[in-house]
């Protein structure tokens, strides 16, 4: 039975396997932290309690789909996201939302030479972390605009391998960029 002897990481692993007792222990450890995180932004007891319930309901519902490395950080991020969504739903304007509005307007992002340069640098750094074959498939597809068949011929690999490497690289890039946007959000919201 999970208790204080389990680390947060161990509890997250048990939760991922569907362990209800691990979930209960996570709730006991973190409900107050989530409540405080919500309350300091909302200044409303009832709404803060709702956020706690929403965060933990989401955690349980998506337990098999999440591979959580840092439970505390994950829950704080989830809480901030729920608060942000509540602001959005109620059409309130918290102090941190104004800078985030530009994220919903792609033209503002694209028009900024500096931000485009930063994004390209992030993609280049991501590419450098990829295995050689995957990096080459990505480069040929997106930079040289080659078809799957052409890439297959150039690299002397099957079209199926090209498609698999392309799919994996696209998923990885999206994940990386999503994390960067989340970090930007947390930086502005914190």
C-alpha positions in Angstrom: 0.0 0.0 0.0 1.5 3.4 -1.0 2.5 5.6 1.9 5.2 8.2 2.7 7.9 5.6 2.0 7.1 5.8 -1.7 8.8 8.5 -3.6 6.7 10.8 -5.9 8.3 9.1 -8.9 7.3 5.6 -7.6 3.8 6.8 -7.0 3.6 8.2 -10.5 4.7 4.9 -11.9 2.1 3.0 -9.8 -0.6 5.5 -10.9 0.4 4.9 -14.6 -0.3 1.2 -13.9 -3.7 2.0 -12.5 -3.0 1.7 -8.8 -5.9 3.4 -6.9 -4.0 3.5 -3.6 -1.2 5.4 -5.3 -3.7 7.9 -6.6 -5.1 8.3 -3.1 -1.7 8.9 -1.7 -0.9 11.4 -4.4 -4.1 13.2 -3.5 -3.2 13.3 0.1 0.2 14.7 -0.6 -0.7 17.3 -3.1 -4.3 18.5 -2.7 -3.3 21.4 -0.5 -0.5 22.5 -2.8 -3.0 22.5 -5.7 -5.6 24.3 -3.7 -3.1 27.0 -2.6 -1.8 27.3 -6.2 -5.4 27.8 -7.4 -6.5 30.1 -4.6 -3.6 32.5 -4.9 -4.7 33.1 -8.5 -8.4 33.0 -8.1 -9.0 34.3 -4.6 -12.1 32.2 -4.5 -12.5 29.1 -2.2 -15.1 27.4 -4.2 -13.3 27.8 -7.5 -10.1 26.7 -6.0 -11.8 23.5 -4.7 -13.2 22.9 -8.2 -9.8 23.2 -9.7 -8.4 20.6 -7.2 -11.2 18.2 -8.3 -10.6 18.9 -12.0 -6.9 18.4 -11.8 -7.2 15.1 -9.9 -10.1 13.9 -12.0 -8.0 14.5 -15.1 -5.0 12.8 -13.5 -7.0 9.7 -12.8 -8.8 9.6 -16.2 -5.6 10.0 -18.2 -3.4 7.9 -15.9 -2.6 5.3 -18.6 -1.7 8.0 -21.1 0.7 10.0 -19.0 4.2 9.2 -18.2 4.9 11.7 -15.4 8.6 12.3 -14.4 8.1 15.0 -11.9 4.8 14.7 -10.1 4.9 18.0 -8.2 5.8 20.0 -11.3 3.2 18.2 -13.4 0.4 18.9 -10.9 1.4 22.6 -10.6 1.4 22.9 -14.4 -2.0 21.1 -14.7 -3.3 23.5 -12.0 -2.1 26.6 -13.8 -3.6 25.3 -17.0 -7.0 24.7 -15.4 -6.9 28.2 -13.9 -6.0 29.6 -17.3 -8.8 27.7 -18.9 -11.2 29.0 -16.3 -10.2 32.6 -17.0 -10.7 31.9 -20.7 -14.1 30.3 -20.2 -15.3 33.2 -18.0 -13.7 35.7 -20.3 -11.8 37.3 -17.5 -8.5 39.0 -18.2 -5.8 38.0 -15.6 -2.6 40.0 -15.6 -0.7 37.3 -17.4 -3.1 36.6 -20.2 -2.5 39.7 -22.3 1.1 38.6 -23.3 -0.3 35.1 -24.1 -2.9 36.4 -26.5 -0.2 36.7 -29.2 0.1 32.8 -29.1 -3.4 32.7 -30.5 -2.5 35.0 -33.4 -0.1 33.2 -35.7 0.4 36.2 -37.9 2.0 38.1 -35.0 4.3 35.2 -34.3 5.3 34.8 -38.0 5.8 38.5 -38.6 8.4 38.8 -35.9 11.8 38.1 -37.4 13.3 37.7 -34.0 10.8 35.0 -32.9 11.1 33.2 -36.2 14.9 33.2 -35.7 14.4 31.8 -32.2 12.1 29.1 -33.4 14.5 28.1 -36.2 17.3 27.8 -33.6 15.1 25.6 -31.4 14.3 23.4 -34.4 18.1 23.2 -35.3 18.9 22.2 -31.7 16.2 19.6 -31.7 17.5 18.2 -35.1 21.0 17.9 -33.6 19.6 15.6 -30.9 17.9 13.3 -33.4 19.6 10.1 -34.7 21.4 10.6 -38.0 18.9 8.8 -40.2 15.9 10.6 -38.7 17.6 14.0 -38.9 18.4 13.3 -42.6 14.8 12.3 -43.4 13.5 15.4 -41.7 15.9 17.7 -43.5 15.1 16.2 -46.9 11.4 16.4 -46.3 11.1 19.9 -44.8 14.2 21.7 -46.0 14.6 20.2 -49.4 10.9 19.4 -49.9 11.5 15.9 -51.3 8.8 13.3 -51.5 8.9 10.0 -49.6 9.9 8.1 -52.7 12.8 10.6 -53.4 14.0 10.4 -49.8 13.8 6.6 -50.0 16.0 6.6 -53.1 18.5 9.2 -51.8 19.0 7.4 -48.4 18.6 3.9 -49.9 15.9 2.9 -47.4 12.3 1.7 -47.9 9.5 4.2 -48.2 7.9 2.6 -45.1 11.1 3.4 -43.1 11.0 7.0 -44.4 7.4 7.3 -43.3 8.1 5.9 -39.9 11.1 8.1 -39.3 9.1 11.1 -40.6 6.2 10.3 -38.2 8.5 9.8 -35.2 10.4 13.0 -35.9 7.2 15.0 -36.4 5.8 13.7 -33.1 9.0 14.5 -31.3 9.2 18.0 -32.7 5.6 18.8 -31.8 6.3 17.5 -28.3 9.4 19.6 -27.9 7.7 22.7 -29.2 4.7 22.1 -26.9 7.0 21.9 -24.0 8.7 25.1 -25.0 5.3 26.9 -25.2 4.3 25.4 -21.8 7.6 26.7 -20.3 6.8 30.2 -21.8 3.3 30.1 -20.3 4.7 29.1 -16.9 7.3 31.7 -17.1 4.7 34.4 -17.8 2.2 33.0 -15.3 4.6 32.4 -12.5 
